[in-house]
Amino acid sequence: MEMLLDVISVKTRDDYTMELVFENGEKRIFDMSPFLDKKPFIKLLNSPLFFKASVQYGTVVWPGNIDIAPETLWSRSVQA
């Protein structure tokens, strides 16, 4: 069963990875690159929009109603 943990902080990096901290205190790195050719994330590629990521409702969101499921962030990230 997948962990259902909220994201409590996000820091974007130039290589389209994000440093995440989850509510259990674990720090993880998520690579956004594989998602950037898919809607709605294509809007983030080569755009300053990517760097406007923030945490709302326990997950990472961007302006324009773009978000990603916290389960995806957890299961596809690696420990920092």
VENFENFEN-V920956 format. One record per backbone hydrogen bond with DSSP energy under -1.0 kcal/mol. NH is the residue of the N-H (numbers start at 0). CO is the residue of the C=O. If there is no record, write none. Layout:
BEGIN
NH;CO
NH;CO
END
This chain:
BEGIN
6;57
7;20
8;20
10;18
12;16
15;12
17;29
18;10
19;27
20;8
21;25
22;5
24;21
27;19
28;77
29;17
31;15
34;31
35;32
37;34
41;37
42;39
43;40
46;43
49;46
51;48
52;49
53;60
55;58
58;55
60;53
61;65
65;61
67;59
72;68
73;69
74;70
75;71
76;73
77;28
79;26
END
